[in-house]
Amino acid sequence: MHKFENFLQENLPTSDSIHPTYEKALGEMLIAGGKRFRPALLLGVVAAYNKLMLDGARHAAYSVELLHTYSLIHDDLPAMDDSPLRRGKPTLHVTYDEVTAILVGDALNTYSFEILSNAPFSDYTRVKLIRELATNGGLNGMVLGQAIDCYFENLPLSIEDVKILHINKTAKLIAASLKMGAIIVGREELGEKLYDFGIKLGLLFQIQDDILDVTQSSQEAGKLTRNDRDKNSFVTLIGLDKSMKEANILADGLQEELNDFDECLQKELSPLLRKYISRHK
């Protein structure tokens, strides 16, 4: 992923503002690091079928990372999770102020689509990618999940409703990352299969996050932990042991599906997914 990191550094958001901290704040959470899981999934699919398209695909991978980073900035705001730590660094509303954090999130959201609109693909492909990112990151995806999460804080949901919450809040952007990779290489039928796989992967990712929230320190996780007691997390609702069992069932099923992918796709995705499929253990 070092080439993606270089691309990110070379394309950090800039502005002509006279604001003393706005431009610095725009890139702060981006260069703070993170797992880069979603970009890695997208680039892995592209690498499996057409490595010559990787340079162009980094635009799409970056757009996903921009949208994801905006969501983290807003998720940490006092009106939502009120978290002081993200990616091992103080959150933007702590470093600067709440207004700056809100506006930087807004800027990264829209910048993600600016980057994607300038990607070196055909107009057809660009429109497909923009639609995919907007659909899964917006009002019927990640934003809907966040709205449900915030509204039902302190109001326990059924486990099936919690899955709906997290499919929207977390899983859809992960699924979209895989599907966008398939769109880039012209394998849209595979994209649908990868999208379904990504929904299950995203659900596992969230259960793992809930497990790690109670088993890791804030320093280990790079964000505030033990902060989900009032939220509809899997651990809060069904306990740690049952959450571990749920995660293991999902992980085993995903590993079986991964083993059924063609050899090229397995080669690119397996090293990444092996690491994350079992990260709760």
Contacts in CASP RR format, 6 or more apart in sequence:
PFRMAT RR
TARGET T0000
AUTHOR 0000-0000-0000
METHOD contacts of the structure
MODEL  1
MHKFENFLQENLPTSDSIHPTYEKALGEMLIAGGKRFRPALLLGVVAAYN
KLMLDGARHAAYSVELLHTYSLIHDDLPAMDDSPLRRGKPTLHVTYDEVT
AILVGDALNTYSFEILSNAPFSDYTRVKLIRELATNGGLNGMVLGQAIDC
YFENLPLSIEDVKILHINKTAKLIAASLKMGAIIVGREELGEKLYDFGIK
LGLLFQIQDDILDVTQSSQEAGKLTRNDRDKNSFVTLIGLDKSMKEANIL
ADGLQEELNDFDECLQKELSPLLRKYISRHK
1 36 0 8 1.000
1 39 0 8 1.000
1 40 0 8 1.000
1 43 0 8 1.000
3 54 0 8 1.000
3 58 0 8 1.000
4 36 0 8 1.000
4 39 0 8 1.000
4 40 0 8 1.000
4 43 0 8 1.000
4 58 0 8 1.000
4 61 0 8 1.000
4 62 0 8 1.000
5 36 0 8 1.000
7 58 0 8 1.000
7 61 0 8 1.000
7 62 0 8 1.000
8 30 0 8 1.000
8 31 0 8 1.000
8 62 0 8 1.000
8 65 0 8 1.000
9 31 0 8 1.000
11 62 0 8 1.000
11 115 0 8 1.000
12 26 0 8 1.000
12 27 0 8 1.000
12 30 0 8 1.000
12 31 0 8 1.000
13 23 0 8 1.000
13 26 0 8 1.000
13 27 0 8 1.000
13 30 0 8 1.000
13 107 0 8 1.000
13 108 0 8 1.000
13 111 0 8 1.000
14 23 0 8 1.000
14 26 0 8 1.000
15 22 0 8 1.000
15 23 0 8 1.000
15 26 0 8 1.000
17 23 0 8 1.000
21 96 0 8 1.000
21 100 0 8 1.000
22 100 0 8 1.000
22 103 0 8 1.000
22 104 0 8 1.000
25 92 0 8 1.000
25 95 0 8 1.000
25 96 0 8 1.000
25 100 0 8 1.000
25 101 0 8 1.000
25 104 0 8 1.000
26 104 0 8 1.000
26 107 0 8 1.000
26 108 0 8 1.000
27 104 0 8 1.000
28 89 0 8 1.000
28 92 0 8 1.000
28 95 0 8 1.000
29 69 0 8 1.000
29 72 0 8 1.000
29 73 0 8 1.000
29 86 0 8 1.000
29 87 0 8 1.000
29 89 0 8 1.000
29 92 0 8 1.000
29 104 0 8 1.000
30 65 0 8 1.000
30 66 0 8 1.000
30 69 0 8 1.000
30 108 0 8 1.000
32 86 0 8 1.000
32 87 0 8 1.000
32 88 0 8 1.000
32 89 0 8 1.000
33 87 0 8 1.000
34 87 0 8 1.000
36 65 0 8 1.000
37 174 0 8 1.000
37 205 0 8 1.000
37 272 0 8 1.000
37 276 0 8 1.000
38 61 0 8 1.000
38 64 0 8 1.000
38 65 0 8 1.000
38 68 0 8 1.000
38 173 0 8 1.000
38 174 0 8 1.000
38 177 0 8 1.000
39 61 0 8 1.000
39 62 0 8 1.000
39 64 0 8 1.000
39 65 0 8 1.000
39 177 0 8 1.000
40 61 0 8 1.000
40 272 0 8 1.000
41 174 0 8 1.000
41 177 0 8 1.000
41 178 0 8 1.000
41 269 0 8 1.000
41 272 0 8 1.000
42 57 0 8 1.000
42 60 0 8 1.000
42 61 0 8 1.000
42 64 0 8 1.000
42 177 0 8 1.000
42 178 0 8 1.000
42 180 0 8 1.000
42 181 0 8 1.000
42 184 0 8 1.000
43 54 0 8 1.000
43 57 0 8 1.000
43 58 0 8 1.000
43 61 0 8 1.000
43 181 0 8 1.000
44 181 0 8 1.000
44 268 0 8 1.000
44 269 0 8 1.000
44 272 0 8 1.000
45 178 0 8 1.000
45 181 0 8 1.000
45 182 0 8 1.000
45 184 0 8 1.000
45 185 0 8 1.000
45 194 0 8 1.000
45 265 0 8 1.000
45 268 0 8 1.000
45 269 0 8 1.000
46 53 0 8 1.000
46 54 0 8 1.000
46 57 0 8 1.000
46 181 0 8 1.000
46 184 0 8 1.000
46 185 0 8 1.000
47 54 0 8 1.000
47 268 0 8 1.000
48 185 0 8 1.000
48 264 0 8 1.000
48 265 0 8 1.000
48 267 0 8 1.000
48 268 0 8 1.000
48 269 0 8 1.000
49 185 0 8 1.000
49 187 0 8 1.000
49 264 0 8 1.000
49 265 0 8 1.000
50 185 0 8 1.000
53 184 0 8 1.000
53 185 0 8 1.000
55 120 0 8 1.000
56 119 0 8 1.000
56 120 0 8 1.000
56 121 0 8 1.000
56 184 0 8 1.000
57 181 0 8 1.000
57 184 0 8 1.000
59 115 0 8 1.000
59 116 0 8 1.000
59 118 0 8 1.000
59 119 0 8 1.000
59 120 0 8 1.000
60 116 0 8 1.000
60 119 0 8 1.000
60 129 0 8 1.000
60 180 0 8 1.000
60 181 0 8 1.000
60 184 0 8 1.000
61 177 0 8 1.000
62 112 0 8 1.000
62 115 0 8 1.000
63 112 0 8 1.000
63 113 0 8 1.000
63 115 0 8 1.000
63 116 0 8 1.000
63 119 0 8 1.000
63 129 0 8 1.000
63 133 0 8 1.000
64 112 0 8 1.000
64 133 0 8 1.000
64 173 0 8 1.000
64 176 0 8 1.000
64 177 0 8 1.000
64 180 0 8 1.000
66 108 0 8 1.000
66 109 0 8 1.000
66 111 0 8 1.000
66 112 0 8 1.000
66 115 0 8 1.000
67 108 0 8 1.000
67 109 0 8 1.000
67 112 0 8 1.000
67 133 0 8 1.000
67 137 0 8 1.000
67 142 0 8 1.000
67 173 0 8 1.000
68 173 0 8 1.000
69 105 0 8 1.000
69 108 0 8 1.000
70 104 0 8 1.000
70 105 0 8 1.000
70 106 0 8 1.000
70 107 0 8 1.000
70 108 0 8 1.000
70 109 0 8 1.000
70 112 0 8 1.000
71 137 0 8 1.000
71 142 0 8 1.000
71 146 0 8 1.000
71 173 0 8 1.000
72 86 0 8 1.000
72 87 0 8 1.000
73 86 0 8 1.000
73 91 0 8 1.000
73 92 0 8 1.000
73 101 0 8 1.000
73 104 0 8 1.000
73 105 0 8 1.000
73 108 0 8 1.000
74 80 0 8 1.000
74 101 0 8 1.000
74 102 0 8 1.000
74 105 0 8 1.000
74 146 0 8 1.000
75 81 0 8 1.000
75 83 0 8 1.000
75 146 0 8 1.000
76 82 0 8 1.000
76 83 0 8 1.000
76 86 0 8 1.000
76 91 0 8 1.000
76 92 0 8 1.000
76 93 0 8 1.000
76 101 0 8 1.000
77 93 0 8 1.000
77 98 0 8 1.000
77 101 0 8 1.000
77 102 0 8 1.000
78 93 0 8 1.000
78 98 0 8 1.000
80 146 0 8 1.000
80 150 0 8 1.000
81 224 0 8 1.000
81 227 0 8 1.000
83 91 0 8 1.000
83 223 0 8 1.000
83 224 0 8 1.000
83 227 0 8 1.000
84 90 0 8 1.000
84 91 0 8 1.000
84 94 0 8 1.000
84 224 0 8 1.000
85 91 0 8 1.000
85 218 0 8 1.000
85 222 0 8 1.000
85 223 0 8 1.000
85 224 0 8 1.000
86 222 0 8 1.000
86 223 0 8 1.000
87 222 0 8 1.000
87 223 0 8 1.000
88 219 0 8 1.000
88 222 0 8 1.000
88 223 0 8 1.000
89 95 0 8 1.000
91 101 0 8 1.000
92 100 0 8 1.000
92 101 0 8 1.000
92 104 0 8 1.000
93 100 0 8 1.000
93 101 0 8 1.000
112 133 0 8 1.000
113 130 0 8 1.000
113 133 0 8 1.000
113 134 0 8 1.000
116 126 0 8 1.000
116 129 0 8 1.000
116 130 0 8 1.000
116 133 0 8 1.000
117 126 0 8 1.000
117 130 0 8 1.000
119 126 0 8 1.000
119 129 0 8 1.000
121 129 0 8 1.000
121 184 0 8 1.000
125 183 0 8 1.000
125 184 0 8 1.000
125 186 0 8 1.000
128 183 0 8 1.000
129 180 0 8 1.000
129 183 0 8 1.000
129 184 0 8 1.000
132 176 0 8 1.000
132 179 0 8 1.000
132 180 0 8 1.000
132 183 0 8 1.000
133 176 0 8 1.000
133 180 0 8 1.000
135 141 0 8 1.000
135 176 0 8 1.000
136 142 0 8 1.000
136 172 0 8 1.000
136 173 0 8 1.000
136 175 0 8 1.000
136 176 0 8 1.000
137 143 0 8 1.000
137 172 0 8 1.000
137 173 0 8 1.000
137 176 0 8 1.000
138 144 0 8 1.000
140 168 0 8 1.000
141 168 0 8 1.000
141 169 0 8 1.000
141 172 0 8 1.000
141 173 0 8 1.000
142 168 0 8 1.000
142 169 0 8 1.000
142 170 0 8 1.000
142 172 0 8 1.000
142 173 0 8 1.000
144 168 0 8 1.000
144 169 0 8 1.000
145 165 0 8 1.000
145 166 0 8 1.000
145 168 0 8 1.000
145 169 0 8 1.000
146 169 0 8 1.000
148 164 0 8 1.000
148 165 0 8 1.000
148 168 0 8 1.000
148 169 0 8 1.000
149 165 0 8 1.000
149 169 0 8 1.000
149 231 0 8 1.000
149 232 0 8 1.000
152 165 0 8 1.000
152 232 0 8 1.000
153 230 0 8 1.000
153 231 0 8 1.000
153 232 0 8 1.000
154 230 0 8 1.000
155 232 0 8 1.000
156 232 0 8 1.000
156 236 0 8 1.000
156 237 0 8 1.000
157 165 0 8 1.000
157 232 0 8 1.000
157 237 0 8 1.000
159 234 0 8 1.000
159 237 0 8 1.000
159 238 0 8 1.000
161 232 0 8 1.000
162 232 0 8 1.000
162 233 0 8 1.000
162 234 0 8 1.000
162 237 0 8 1.000
163 203 0 8 1.000
165 232 0 8 1.000
166 202 0 8 1.000
166 203 0 8 1.000
166 206 0 8 1.000
167 199 0 8 1.000
167 202 0 8 1.000
167 203 0 8 1.000
169 206 0 8 1.000
170 202 0 8 1.000
170 203 0 8 1.000
170 205 0 8 1.000
170 206 0 8 1.000
170 209 0 8 1.000
171 198 0 8 1.000
171 199 0 8 1.000
171 200 0 8 1.000
171 201 0 8 1.000
171 202 0 8 1.000
171 203 0 8 1.000
171 205 0 8 1.000
171 206 0 8 1.000
172 199 0 8 1.000
174 198 0 8 1.000
174 199 0 8 1.000
174 201 0 8 1.000
174 202 0 8 1.000
174 205 0 8 1.000
175 194 0 8 1.000
175 195 0 8 1.000
175 196 0 8 1.000
175 197 0 8 1.000
175 198 0 8 1.000
175 199 0 8 1.000
175 201 0 8 1.000
175 202 0 8 1.000
176 195 0 8 1.000
178 191 0 8 1.000
178 194 0 8 1.000
178 195 0 8 1.000
178 197 0 8 1.000
178 198 0 8 1.000
179 191 0 8 1.000
179 192 0 8 1.000
179 194 0 8 1.000
179 195 0 8 1.000
181 191 0 8 1.000
181 194 0 8 1.000
182 188 0 8 1.000
182 190 0 8 1.000
182 191 0 8 1.000
182 194 0 8 1.000
183 191 0 8 1.000
197 254 0 8 1.000
197 257 0 8 1.000
197 258 0 8 1.000
200 250 0 8 1.000
200 253 0 8 1.000
200 254 0 8 1.000
200 257 0 8 1.000
201 254 0 8 1.000
201 273 0 8 1.000
201 276 0 8 1.000
201 277 0 8 1.000
203 250 0 8 1.000
204 247 0 8 1.000
204 250 0 8 1.000
204 251 0 8 1.000
204 254 0 8 1.000
204 277 0 8 1.000
205 276 0 8 1.000
206 234 0 8 1.000
207 234 0 8 1.000
207 243 0 8 1.000
207 246 0 8 1.000
207 247 0 8 1.000
207 250 0 8 1.000
207 280 0 8 1.000
208 247 0 8 1.000
208 276 0 8 1.000
208 279 0 8 1.000
208 280 0 8 1.000
210 228 0 8 1.000
210 233 0 8 1.000
210 234 0 8 1.000
210 235 0 8 1.000
210 236 0 8 1.000
210 243 0 8 1.000
211 234 0 8 1.000
211 235 0 8 1.000
211 240 0 8 1.000
211 243 0 8 1.000
211 244 0 8 1.000
211 247 0 8 1.000
211 280 0 8 1.000
212 221 0 8 1.000
212 225 0 8 1.000
212 279 0 8 1.000
212 280 0 8 1.000
213 221 0 8 1.000
213 225 0 8 1.000
213 226 0 8 1.000
213 227 0 8 1.000
213 228 0 8 1.000
213 233 0 8 1.000
213 235 0 8 1.000
214 225 0 8 1.000
214 226 0 8 1.000
214 228 0 8 1.000
214 235 0 8 1.000
214 240 0 8 1.000
215 240 0 8 1.000
216 225 0 8 1.000
217 225 0 8 1.000
218 224 0 8 1.000
218 225 0 8 1.000
228 235 0 8 1.000
228 236 0 8 1.000
229 236 0 8 1.000
234 242 0 8 1.000
234 243 0 8 1.000
234 246 0 8 1.000
235 243 0 8 1.000
238 246 0 8 1.000
244 280 0 8 1.000
247 280 0 8 1.000
248 281 0 8 1.000
251 277 0 8 1.000
251 278 0 8 1.000
251 280 0 8 1.000
254 273 0 8 1.000
254 277 0 8 1.000
255 277 0 8 1.000
258 266 0 8 1.000
258 269 0 8 1.000
258 270 0 8 1.000
258 273 0 8 1.000
258 277 0 8 1.000
259 266 0 8 1.000
261 269 0 8 1.000
END
